[in-house]
Structure formats: structure tokens, C-alpha cells
């Protein structure tokens, strides 16, 4: 069993013991509804060109995708926010393979709707030395076909456990991206894509290393 999946399975087992069954059922139904919406089919995929964009990193410095690509391939990891336990497990696992990704001649870059301050907290928490770009209003993720609105049924559940999406994102919306990972060639064309509307399923970092060749 791969390492990230093992961590996620352990978290899911603990969650199943602590979270009431009706809440778990609501979460599962909302995930199924999102999957059935066809959002994955509309997302960017292998062979598509990634639109160029410019966003601030966690230090407030402006970064452009094309500048990264002028130096190397890019592994672009889109995550929901530092409030998401699955995103945190994924970030920790990415930290563990960062040197392998760089050894393959690629650069790992994060992208999230959370504010630069929250992104800085995420980077610091996982001691991961990468740019995490703050996608204000999910505009860039929207251009990738990844954005949806958190269902009304989930909002009181999130609120009860202290997750304030608008506060993390710095706006009044409940928009979030479907978590995704893209390997982008220096020509801007996507060489590999992983998009899954089930936020509990993430690409194994070892697979990123494998796909980098």
C-alpha cells in the first residue's frame, strides 16, 4: 500500500469512529452529487494547454507560470486549504518526495484559494520550501474547470467544526477547487493530470515521481 493512501485510510477509520453516521452520509452524498455533476469531464486534461497566469505566493511576491516553465517542468498541485485534513496529509507526503521531484528536473508549486497569510501557515506547518500561490476568488482554478460551490448541506457541518471557508479564502463565497495535480511541460502542455471530485482521494506522490520519468 502506498504511503499517502495508508495515511488517508487511517484518518478515515478514525473519522468513522468519531463523526456521527448521518453527517458522514451527508458528506458522502455531496461528494457523489459533485461527481455526478460531470465536473471532472470539464477539467483540463493531458494534452491541453495550461493557461498562463500570475498570482502572489505566500510571501506576497508575484509569480508567473510561464517564468517557472522557462526554467523547468512544473508539478502544479491544487488544494482546497490548510483547514482540510486531506490536503494536509497530501502536503506532508509531497514534502517527503520534494527532493525526488526536483531531481527529475521539475518544480513543485502549490495553488490554493486561501489567502497568502493562510498559505504561509500551510507552508510553515509542513516545512515545505515551495511557492504556494494564492488564487483569489478561484479565478485561475476556474479557468482549469475545477471550481464548485460548497453545498448548502455541508455549510452548517463545517461551521460546527470551526471551518470558516470565507475567512480562509478572504471573500464571501463558498467556492472551492476540486483537488488536482498537473505535470506541465515547458511548452505549457499538460503531460499528466489527476482530477478527482472525491476530495478524500489524492494522487500518490510516488506516482508523480514515476510520471516525471
Number of C-alpha atoms within 10 A of each C-alpha: 5 10 12 22 18 11 14 18 14 11 15 14 10 11 12 11 9 9 10 10 11 9 13 13 11 14 16 13 13 18 17 13 13 19 15 11 13 11 17 18 12 11 21 21 20 15 13 16 16 21 13 12 14 15 18 19 24 24 14 14 11 12 16 14 18 18 13 16 18 13 12 18 24 26 25 19 21 24 26 24 24 20 16 14 14 23 20 19 18 23 23 17 19 22 20 15 15 18 13 18 22 17 12 15 13 24 22 21 19 20 28 27 29 31 24 24 14 21 26 20 14 21 21 11 13 16 12 16 12 15 20 28 28 28 23 18 21 22 15 22 23 17 14 19 18 25 20 18 11 17 14 10 13 13 14 11 14 13 11 9 8 10 15 14 23 14 14 19 26 15 15 10 14 17 20 23 26 23 27 24 22 22 25 26 20 18 13 20 18 21 19 18 21 18 22 19 23 15 17 17 16 22 18 15 23 17 11 21 18 11 12 20 8
